[in-house]
């Protein structure tokens, strides 16, 4: 998605999803963004061009792919190898590209790495498990999450890197989940009440 003020809305309106009346929209009901049309070949090419430009010209070393969970995994399998090929042809380093798959379901999250073509994802299951452990001292969920490590392993990925649990982006809170200490405090308050 992009913001409503992105120049593509004016110059390339076909790059966006539209409702039955021809208006831009976001399928999640978010009012500050509008959905890109990932089935549009022109939009895909423009995205490849833009990402390649930033890597080649400014040495950008990574991209966070917002709401990757809501995109067609086939898009990543076709798109990421093209970005990698373009930047390698220009002699630039392959950027880290990780997706935001905002889910605590280990099978779903690991599927985006194993089968979905992403190099890496934000480790939402670990974030939740760490929060629970800090709040309660119970490590059972943390043990369970760590036991799924092999589900992320699959060797060389279409994104040009070895995909495994060690390439996941570990975080302890963000704008979607809140900060770990605030979440842990909320869990503790709930237990006291």
ROSE-4610 file (N, C-alpha, C; in Angstrom, 1 decimal, always signed):
// ROSE-4610
residu = [X/X/X/X/X/X/X/X/X/X/X/X/X/X/X/X/X/X/X/X/X/X/X/X/X/X/X/X/X/X/X/X/X/X/X/X/X/X/X/X/X/X/X/X/X/X/X/X/X/X/X/X/X/X/X/X/X/X/X/X/X/X/X/X/X/X/X/X/X/X/X/X/X/X/X/X/X/X/X/X/X/X/X/X/X/X/X/X/X/X/X/X/X/X/X/X/X/X/X/X/X/X/X/X/X/X/X/X/X/X/X/X/X/X/X/X/X/X/X/X/X/X/X/X/X/X/X/X/X/X/X/X/X/X/X/X/X/X/X/X/X/X/X/X/X/X/X/X/X/X/X/X/X/X/X/X/X/X/X/X/X/X/X/X/X/X/X/X/X/X/X/X/X/X/X/X/X/X/X/X/X/X/X/X/X/X/X/X/X/X/X/X/X/X/X/X/X/X/X/X/X/X/X/X/X/X/X/X/X/X/X/X/X/X/X/X/X/X/X/X/X/X/X/X/X/X/X/X/X/X/X/X/X/X/X/X/X/X/X/X/X/X/X/X/X/X/X/X/X/X/X/X/X/X/X/X/X/X/X/X/X/X/X/X/X/X/X/X/X/X/X/X/X/X/X/X/X/X/X/X/X/X/X/X/X/X/X/X/X/X/X/X/X/X/X/X/X/X/X/X/X/X/X/X/X/X/X/X/X/X/X/X/X/X/X/X/X/X/X/X/X/X/X/X/X/X/X/X/X/X/X/X/X/X/X/X/X/X/X/X/X/X/X/X/X/X/X/X/X/X/X/X/X/X/X/X/X/X/X/X/X/X/X/X/X/X/X/X/X/X/X/X/X/X/X/X/X/X/X/X/X/X/X/X/X/X/X/X/X/X/X/X/X/X/X/X/X/X/X/X/X/X/X/X/X/X/X/X/X/X/X/X/X/X/X/X/X/X/X/X/X/X/X/X/X/X/X/X/X/X/X/X/X/X/X/X/X/X/X/X/X/X/X/X/X/X/X/X/X/X/X/X/X/X/X/X/X/X/X/X/X/X/X/X/X/X/X/X/X/X/X/X/X/X/X/X/X/X/X/X/X/X/X/X/X/X/X/X/X/X/X/X/X/X/X/X/X/X/X/X/X/X/X/X/X/X/X/X/X/X/X/X/X/X/X/X/X/X/X/X/X/X/X/X/X/X/X/X/X/X/X/X/X/X/X/X/X/X/X/X/X/X/X/X/X/X/X/X/X/X/X/X/X/X/X/X/X/X/X/X/X/X/X/X/X/X/X/X/X/X/X/X/X/X/X/X/X/X/X]
num = [1/1/1/2/2/2/3/3/3/4/4/4/5/5/5/6/6/6/7/7/7/8/8/8/9/9/9/10/10/10/11/11/11/12/12/12/13/13/13/14/14/14/15/15/15/16/16/16/17/17/17/18/18/18/19/19/19/20/20/20/21/21/21/22/22/22/23/23/23/24/24/24/25/25/25/26/26/26/27/27/27/28/28/28/29/29/29/30/30/30/31/31/31/32/32/32/33/33/33/34/34/34/35/35/35/36/36/36/37/37/37/38/38/38/39/39/39/40/40/40/41/41/41/42/42/42/43/43/43/44/44/44/45/45/45/46/46/46/47/47/47/48/48/48/49/49/49/50/50/50/51/51/51/52/52/52/53/53/53/54/54/54/55/55/55/56/56/56/57/57/57/58/58/58/59/59/59/60/60/60/61/61/61/62/62/62/63/63/63/64/64/64/65/65/65/66/66/66/67/67/67/68/68/68/69/69/69/70/70/70/71/71/71/72/72/72/73/73/73/74/74/74/75/75/75/76/76/76/77/77/77/78/78/78/79/79/79/80/80/80/81/81/81/82/82/82/83/83/83/84/84/84/85/85/85/86/86/86/87/87/87/88/88/88/89/89/89/90/90/90/91/91/91/92/92/92/93/93/93/94/94/94/95/95/95/96/96/96/97/97/97/98/98/98/99/99/99/100/100/100/101/101/101/102/102/102/103/103/103/104/104/104/105/105/105/106/106/106/107/107/107/108/108/108/109/109/109/110/110/110/111/111/111/112/112/112/113/113/113/114/114/114/115/115/115/116/116/116/117/117/117/118/118/118/119/119/119/120/120/120/121/121/121/122/122/122/123/123/123/124/124/124/125/125/125/126/126/126/127/127/127/128/128/128/129/129/129/130/130/130/131/131/131/132/132/132/133/133/133/134/134/134/135/135/135/136/136/136/137/137/137/138/138/138/139/139/139/140/140/140/141/141/141/142/142/142/143/143/143/144/144/144/145/145/145/146/146/146/147/147/147/148/148/148/149/149/149/150/150/150/151/151/151/152/152/152/153/153/153/154/154/154/155/155/155/156/156/156/157/157/157/158/158/158/159/159/159/160/160/160/161/161/161/162/162/162/163/163/163/164/164/164/165/165/165/166/166/166/167/167/167/168/168/168/169/169/169/170/170/170/171/171/171/172/172/172/173/173/173/174/174/174/175/175/175/176/176/176/177/177/177/178/178/178/179/179/179/180/180/180/181/181/181/182/182/182/183/183/183/184/184/184/185/185/185/186/186/186/187/187/187/188/188/188/189/189/189/190/190/190/191/191/191/192/192/192/193/193/193]
x = [+0.8/+0.0/+0.9/+0.2/+0.9/-0.1/+0.4/-0.5/-1.3/-2.3/-3.2/-2.5/-1.4/-0.8/+0.4/+0.6/+1.7/+1.4/+2.5/+2.4/+1.8/+1.9/+1.3/-0.2/-0.9/-2.3/-2.7/-1.9/-2.2/-1.7/-0.4/+0.2/+0.0/-0.3/-0.5/-1.6/-2.8/-3.9/-4.2/-3.7/-3.9/-3.0/-2.1/-1.2/-2.0/-3.2/-4.0/-5.2/-5.6/-6.9/-8.0/-9.1/-10.3/-11.5/-12.5/-13.7/-14.6/-15.9/-16.8/-17.1/-17.0/-17.2/-16.0/-14.9/-13.6/-12.8/-13.1/-12.4/-11.3/-10.2/-9.1/-9.6/-9.1/-9.5/-8.4/-8.6/-7.7/-8.6/-8.3/-9.2/-9.3/-8.3/-8.3/-9.2/-9.6/-10.4/-9.6/-8.3/-7.4/-7.7/-7.9/-8.2/-7.1/-5.9/-4.7/-3.9/-4.2/-3.5/-4.4/-3.9/-4.6/-3.8/-4.5/-3.8/-3.2/-2.0/-1.4/-2.0/-2.0/-2.5/-1.3/-1.0/+0.2/+0.1/-1.1/-1.3/-1.0/-0.8/-0.5/+1.0/+1.4/+2.8/+3.5/+2.9/+3.5/+3.9/+3.0/+3.3/+4.4/+4.4/+5.5/+6.8/+6.9/+8.1/+8.6/+7.6/+7.9/+8.5/+8.0/+8.5/+9.9/+10.1/+11.5/+12.5/+12.0/+12.9/+13.2/+12.2/+12.4/+13.3/+13.1/+14.0/+15.4/+15.6/+16.9/+17.6/+16.9/+17.4/+18.0/+17.2/+17.6/+18.9/+18.9/+20.1/+21.3/+21.2/+22.3/+22.8/+21.9/+22.3/+22.7/+22.1/+22.3/+22.7/+22.9/+23.4/+22.5/+21.2/+20.2/+20.4/+20.5/+20.9/+19.7/+18.5/+17.4/+16.0/+15.0/+13.6/+12.7/+11.9/+10.8/+9.6/+9.0/+7.8/+6.6/+5.9/+4.8/+3.6/+2.9/+1.8/+2.0/+3.1/+3.5/+2.4/+1.9/+0.9/-0.3/-0.6/-1.8/-1.5/-0.3/+0.1/+0.2/+0.1/+0.2/+1.6/+1.9/+3.2/+3.9/+3.1/+3.7/+4.4/+3.9/+4.5/+6.0/+6.2/+7.6/+8.5/+7.9/+8.7/+9.2/+8.4/+8.7/+9.5/+9.2/+9.7/+11.1/+11.3/+12.5/+13.7/+13.6/+14.8/+15.1/+14.1/+14.4/+15.1/+14.7/+15.4/+16.9/+17.1/+18.4/+19.3/+18.7/+19.5/+19.9/+18.9/+19.2/+20.3/+20.3/+21.3/+22.7/+22.7/+23.9/+24.5/+23.7/+24.2/+24.9/+24.4/+25.0/+26.2/+26.5/+27.6/+27.3/+26.1/+25.7/+25.4/+25.4/+25.2/+23.7/+23.3/+21.9/+21.4/+20.3/+19.7/+18.9/+18.8/+18.0/+16.6/+15.7/+14.3/+13.5/+12.8/+12.0/+10.6/+9.7/+8.3/+7.7/+6.7/+5.9/+4.7/+4.8/+3.7/+3.1/+2.2/+1.8/+0.8/+1.5/+0.7/+1.6/+0.9/+1.6/+1.6/+1.0/+0.9/+2.2/+2.9/+4.3/+4.2/+3.2/+3.1/+2.9/+2.0/+1.8/+3.0/+3.6/+4.8/+5.9/+6.3/+7.4/+7.1/+5.8/+5.4/+5.8/+5.9/+6.3/+7.8/+8.6/+10.0/+10.2/+9.6/+9.8/+9.2/+8.0/+7.3/+6.9/+7.0/+6.5/+7.5/+8.8/+9.7/+10.4/+10.0/+10.6/+12.0/+13.0/+14.2/+14.0/+13.2/+13.0/+11.7/+11.3/+10.1/+10.4/+9.6/+9.6/+9.1/+9.8/+9.5/+8.4/+7.2/+6.1/+5.8/+6.0/+5.8/+6.8/+8.0/+9.0/+8.7/+8.3/+7.9/+6.8/+5.8/+4.7/+5.3/+6.1/+6.6/+7.5/+8.3/+9.2/+8.4/+7.3/+6.4/+5.8/+5.3/+4.7/+5.7/+6.9/+7.9/+8.3/+8.5/+8.8/+7.7/+6.4/+5.3/+5.0/+5.2/+4.7/+5.9/+7.0/+8.1/+7.9/+6.8/+6.5/+7.2/+8.1/+8.8/+8.3/+7.1/+6.6/+6.3/+5.7/+5.5/+6.8/+7.7/+9.1/+9.8/+9.7/+10.3/+9.6/+8.3/+7.6/+8.0/+8.1/+8.5/+9.9/+10.8/+12.2/+12.3/+11.3/+11.3/+10.9/+10.4/+10.0/+11.1/+12.3/+13.4/+13.5/+13.5/+13.7/+12.7/+11.5/+10.5/+10.8/+11.8/+12.2/+13.3/+14.0/+15.1/+14.7/+15.4/+15.1/+16.2/+17.4/+18.5/+18.4/+18.9/+18.9/+17.5/+17.1/+15.8/+15.8/+14.6/+14.5/+15.0/+15.1/+15.5/+17.0/+17.7/+19.2/+19.9/+19.3/+20.0/+19.5/+20.3/+19.9/+18.8/+17.7/+16.6/+16.6/+16.8/+16.7/+16.3/+16.1/+15.7/+16.7/+17.9/+18.9/+18.8/+18.1/+17.9/+16.6/+15.8/+14.6/+15.0/+14.1/+14.3/+13.6/+14.5/+14.0/+13.7/+12.5/+12.2/+11.4/+11.4/+10.6/+9.6/+8.7/+7.7/+7.8/+6.7/+6.7/+5.3/+5.0/+3.8/+2.6/+2.7/+1.6/+1.4/+2.4/+2.3/+2.5/+3.0/+3.3/+4.7/+5.2/+6.5/+6.5/+7.5/+7.5/+7.2/+7.8/+7.6/+6.2/+5.6/+4.2/+3.2/+3.5/+2.7/+2.8/+4.0/+4.3/+3.6/+3.6/+2.9/+1.4/+0.9/-0.6/-0.9/-0.1/-0.4/-0.3/+0.7/+0.8/-0.4/-0.9/-2.1/-3.3/-3.4/-4.6/-4.5/-3.3/-3.2/-3.5/-3.2/-3.4/-4.9/-5.6/-7.0/-7.8]
y = [-1.2/+0.0/+1.2/+2.3/+3.6/+4.6/+5.8/+6.9/+7.4/+8.1/+8.7/+9.7/+10.3/+11.4/+10.9/+9.6/+9.1/+9.6/+9.9/+10.4/+9.4/+8.1/+7.1/+7.2/+7.7/+7.9/+8.8/+9.8/+10.7/+10.2/+9.7/+9.3/+7.8/+7.0/+5.6/+5.0/+5.5/+5.0/+3.5/+2.9/+1.4/+0.6/+1.3/+0.6/+0.2/+0.7/+0.5/-0.3/-1.0/-1.7/-0.7/-1.0/-0.1/-0.9/-0.2/-0.9/-0.9/-1.3/-1.4/-0.1/+1.0/+2.3/+3.0/+2.3/+2.8/+3.6/+3.6/+4.4/+3.5/+4.2/+3.5/+3.0/+1.9/+1.5/+0.6/+0.3/-0.6/-1.7/-3.0/-4.1/-4.3/-3.8/-3.9/-2.8/-1.9/-0.8/+0.3/+0.3/+1.4/+2.6/+3.7/+4.9/+5.8/+5.5/+6.4/+5.8/+4.6/+4.0/+3.4/+3.1/+2.4/+1.3/+0.2/-1.0/-0.9/-1.3/-1.5/-2.7/-2.7/-3.8/-4.7/-5.7/-6.5/-7.4/-7.4/-8.2/-7.4/-6.1/-5.2/-5.3/-5.7/-5.9/-4.5/-3.4/-2.1/-1.7/-2.0/-1.7/-2.5/-3.8/-4.7/-4.2/-3.8/-3.3/-2.0/-1.1/+0.1/-0.1/-1.1/-1.5/-2.0/-2.9/-3.4/-2.3/-1.4/-0.2/+0.7/+1.0/+1.8/+1.2/+0.0/-0.7/-0.8/-1.2/-1.3/+0.1/+1.1/+2.5/+2.8/+2.6/+2.9/+2.1/+0.9/+0.1/+0.5/+0.7/+1.1/+2.5/+3.4/+4.8/+5.3/+4.6/+5.1/+4.0/+2.8/+1.8/+1.3/+1.5/+1.0/-0.5/-1.0/-2.4/-3.2/-2.7/-3.5/-2.9/-3.7/-3.3/-4.1/-3.4/-4.0/-4.0/-5.1/-5.2/-5.2/-4.1/-3.9/-4.8/-5.3/-6.1/-7.3/-7.9/-9.0/-10.1/-10.2/-11.3/-11.2/-10.0/-9.7/-9.8/-10.1/-10.1/-11.5/-11.7/-13.0/-13.5/-14.6/-15.1/-15.3/-15.6/-15.7/-14.5/-13.3/-12.1/-12.0/-12.5/-12.5/-13.4/-14.6/-15.6/-15.0/-14.2/-13.6/-12.3/-11.5/-10.1/-10.1/-10.8/-10.7/-11.2/-12.2/-12.6/-11.5/-10.8/-9.7/-8.6/-8.2/-7.2/-7.6/-8.8/-9.3/-9.3/-9.8/-9.8/-8.4/-7.4/-6.0/-5.4/-5.6/-5.0/-5.7/-7.0/-7.7/-7.3/-7.1/-6.7/-5.3/-4.5/-3.2/-3.2/-4.4/-4.5/-4.1/-4.0/-3.6/-4.9/-4.7/-5.8/-6.1/-7.3/-7.7/-7.2/-6.5/-6.0/-7.1/-6.9/-7.8/-7.3/-8.3/-8.0/-8.9/-8.2/-9.0/-8.5/-9.5/-9.1/-9.0/-8.2/-8.1/-9.1/-10.2/-11.2/-11.1/-10.2/-10.0/-11.1/-12.2/-13.4/-14.0/-14.6/-15.4/-16.9/-17.2/-18.6/-19.0/-19.9/-20.3/-20.9/-21.7/-22.4/-21.4/-20.4/-19.3/-18.5/-18.0/-17.2/-17.9/-19.1/-19.8/-20.2/-20.3/-20.6/-19.5/-18.3/-17.2/-17.2/-17.9/-18.1/-19.4/-20.4/-21.7/-21.8/-21.3/-21.4/-20.1/-19.0/-17.8/-16.9/-17.3/-16.5/-15.3/-15.1/-14.1/-14.6/-13.7/-14.0/-14.2/-13.4/-13.3/-12.6/-12.8/-12.1/-11.6/-10.6/-10.2/-11.4/-11.6/-12.8/-12.5/-12.4/-12.1/-13.2/-14.5/-15.5/-15.4/-15.1/-14.9/-13.7/-12.6/-11.4/-11.8/-12.5/-12.9/-13.8/-14.8/-15.7/-15.0/-14.0/-13.3/-12.4/-11.8/-11.0/-11.8/-13.0/-13.9/-14.3/-14.7/-15.1/-14.0/-12.8/-11.6/-11.4/-11.5/-11.2/-12.3/-13.5/-14.6/-15.5/-15.5/-16.4/-17.8/-18.0/-19.3/-19.4/-20.3/-20.4/-21.5/-22.0/-23.1/-22.6/-21.5/-21.0/-20.6/-20.1/-19.7/-21.0/-22.1/-23.4/-23.9/-23.7/-24.2/-23.4/-22.1/-21.2/-21.6/-21.7/-22.1/-23.5/-24.3/-25.7/-25.7/-24.6/-24.6/-24.0/-23.9/-23.3/-23.9/-25.3/-25.9/-25.6/-25.1/-24.8/-23.6/-22.9/-21.7/-22.1/-23.2/-23.6/-24.1/-23.6/-24.1/-23.9/-23.5/-23.3/-22.0/-22.0/-20.7/-20.4/-19.1/-18.7/-17.9/-17.7/-16.9/-15.5/-15.0/-13.7/-13.6/-14.7/-14.6/-14.8/-15.4/-15.6/-17.0/-17.5/-18.7/-18.3/-18.9/-18.6/-19.6/-19.1/-20.0/-19.1/-19.8/-19.1/-17.9/-18.1/-17.1/-15.8/-15.9/-14.7/-13.9/-14.4/-13.7/-12.4/-11.4/-10.2/-10.2/-10.2/-10.3/-8.9/-8.7/-7.4/-7.6/-6.6/-6.7/-5.6/-5.6/-4.6/-3.7/-3.2/-2.3/-1.6/-0.8/-0.1/-1.0/-2.2/-3.2/-3.9/-4.2/-5.0/-4.2/-3.0/-2.3/-2.8/-2.1/-2.5/-3.6/-4.4/-5.6/-5.3/-4.3/-4.0/-3.6/-2.8/-2.4/-3.6/-4.5/-5.7/-6.6/-6.8/-7.7/-7.1/-5.8/-5.1/-5.4/-5.3/-5.5/-6.9/-7.9/-9.3/-9.5/-8.8/-8.9/-8.3/-7.2/-6.5/-7.4/-8.1/-9.0/-10.2/-10.7/-11.8/-11.3/-10.1/-9.6/-9.3/-8.8/-8.6/-9.8]
z = [+0.0/+0.0/+0.0/-0.3/-0.2/+0.4/+0.7/+1.2/+0.0/+0.4/-0.7/-1.5/-1.0/-1.7/-2.6/-2.7/-3.6/-5.0/-5.7/-7.1/-8.0/-7.7/-8.6/-8.7/-7.6/-7.7/-8.8/-9.1/-10.2/-11.6/-11.6/-12.9/-13.3/-12.3/-12.6/-11.8/-11.9/-11.1/-11.3/-12.4/-12.5/-11.6/-10.9/-10.0/-8.7/-8.6/-7.3/-7.5/-6.4/-6.4/-6.3/-7.0/-7.0/-6.7/-6.0/-5.7/-6.9/-6.8/-7.9/-8.6/-7.8/-8.4/-8.9/-8.9/-9.5/-8.5/-7.2/-6.2/-5.6/-5.3/-4.5/-3.2/-2.7/-1.3/-0.7/+0.6/+1.3/+1.8/+1.5/+1.9/+3.4/+4.2/+5.6/+6.3/+5.5/+6.1/+6.7/+6.4/+6.9/+6.0/+6.7/+5.9/+5.5/+6.0/+5.7/+4.6/+4.0/+3.0/+1.9/+0.7/-0.3/-0.9/-1.3/-1.7/-3.1/-3.2/-4.6/-5.2/-6.6/-7.3/-7.8/-7.0/-7.2/-8.4/-9.0/-10.3/-11.5/-11.3/-12.4/-12.8/-14.0/-14.3/-14.3/-14.6/-14.6/-13.2/-12.2/-10.8/-10.3/-10.7/-10.2/-10.8/-12.0/-12.6/-12.0/-11.7/-11.0/-9.6/-8.9/-7.6/-7.7/-8.7/-8.9/-9.2/-10.1/-10.5/-9.3/-8.5/-7.4/-6.3/-6.0/-5.0/-5.5/-6.8/-7.4/-7.4/-7.7/-7.6/-6.3/-5.2/-3.9/-3.4/-3.8/-3.5/-4.3/-5.6/-6.4/-6.1/-6.0/-5.9/-4.5/-3.5/-2.1/-1.1/-1.6/-0.8/+0.3/+0.1/+1.0/+1.2/+2.5/+2.8/+3.2/+3.2/+3.5/+3.3/+3.2/+3.0/+4.0/+4.7/+5.4/+4.5/+4.3/+3.4/+4.3/+4.4/+5.2/+4.8/+5.8/+5.6/+4.6/+4.6/+3.6/+3.7/+4.9/+5.1/+4.2/+3.7/+2.9/+1.4/+1.0/-0.4/-0.9/-2.2/-2.8/-2.7/-2.0/-1.9/-3.3/-4.3/-5.7/-6.1/-5.6/-5.9/-5.5/-4.3/-3.7/-4.5/-4.9/-5.6/-7.0/-7.6/-8.9/-8.8/-7.8/-7.6/-7.0/-5.9/-5.2/-6.0/-6.8/-7.6/-8.7/-9.1/-10.1/-9.4/-8.2/-7.5/-7.3/-6.8/-6.5/-7.8/-8.9/-10.2/-10.6/-10.5/-10.9/-10.1/-8.7/-7.9/-8.1/-8.2/-8.5/-9.8/-10.8/-12.1/-12.0/-11.1/-10.9/-10.0/-9.4/-8.5/-7.1/-6.8/-5.4/-4.6/-3.3/-2.3/-2.3/-2.2/-2.1/-0.7/-0.8/+0.4/+1.2/+2.5/+3.3/+3.1/+2.8/+2.5/+3.5/+4.4/+5.4/+5.4/+5.6/+5.6/+7.0/+7.0/+8.2/+8.1/+8.8/+8.8/+10.2/+10.5/+11.8/+12.3/+12.7/+13.1/+14.2/+15.1/+16.2/+15.9/+14.7/+14.3/+13.6/+14.3/+13.8/+12.4/+12.1/+10.8/+9.7/+10.0/+9.0/+8.8/+9.8/+9.7/+9.0/+9.4/+8.8/+7.3/+7.0/+5.6/+4.6/+5.1/+4.2/+3.9/+4.7/+4.5/+3.7/+4.1/+3.5/+2.1/+1.9/+0.7/+0.0/+0.7/+0.2/-0.5/-0.5/-1.2/-0.5/+0.8/+1.6/+2.1/+2.2/+2.9/+4.3/+4.9/+6.4/+6.7/+8.0/+8.5/+9.9/+10.3/+11.7/+12.5/+13.6/+14.4/+15.5/+15.0/+15.9/+16.9/+16.6/+17.6/+18.8/+18.4/+19.5/+20.4/+19.7/+20.5/+21.5/+21.1/+22.0/+23.1/+22.8/+23.8/+24.8/+24.3/+25.3/+26.2/+25.7/+26.5/+27.6/+27.2/+28.2/+29.3/+28.8/+29.8/+30.7/+30.2/+31.1/+32.1/+31.7/+32.5/+33.6/+33.2/+34.0/+34.6/+33.9/+34.3/+33.7/+33.0/+32.4/+31.0/+30.9/+29.6/+28.7/+28.9/+28.1/+26.7/+26.5/+25.1/+24.4/+25.2/+24.6/+24.2/+24.9/+24.5/+23.2/+23.2/+22.0/+20.8/+20.9/+19.7/+19.3/+20.2/+19.8/+19.2/+19.6/+19.0/+17.6/+17.1/+15.7/+14.7/+15.3/+14.5/+13.1/+13.0/+11.8/+10.7/+11.1/+10.2/+9.3/+9.7/+8.9/+7.9/+8.1/+7.2/+5.9/+4.8/+3.5/+2.5/+3.0/+2.0/+1.3/+0.1/-0.7/-1.1/-0.9/-1.2/-2.5/-3.1/-4.3/-4.0/-2.8/-2.5/-2.4/-2.7/-2.8/-1.5/-0.5/+0.8/+1.4/+2.3/+3.0/+4.0/+3.9/+4.8/+5.9/+7.1/+8.3/+9.5/+10.6/+11.8/+12.2/+11.9/+12.3/+11.4/+10.4/+9.6/+9.9/+10.9/+11.3/+12.0/+11.9/+12.5/+13.9/+14.9/+16.3/+16.7/+17.4/+17.9/+19.2/+20.0/+21.3/+21.3/+20.4/+20.3/+19.2/+18.6/+17.5/+17.5/+16.5/+16.5/+16.4/+16.0/+15.9/+17.3/+18.0/+19.2/+20.5/+20.4/+21.7/+22.1/+23.1/+23.6/+24.6/+24.6/+25.4/+26.9/+27.5/+28.9/+29.2/+28.3/+28.4/+28.3/+27.4/+27.2/+28.4/+28.9/+30.1/+31.3/+31.5/+32.6/+32.5/+31.3/+31.1/+31.5/+31.1/+31.5/+33.0/+33.6/+35.1/+35.8/+35.3/+35.9/+35.8/+34.6/+34.4/+35.4/+35.7/+36.7/+38.1/+38.4/+39.8/+40.0/+39.0/+39.1/+39.2]
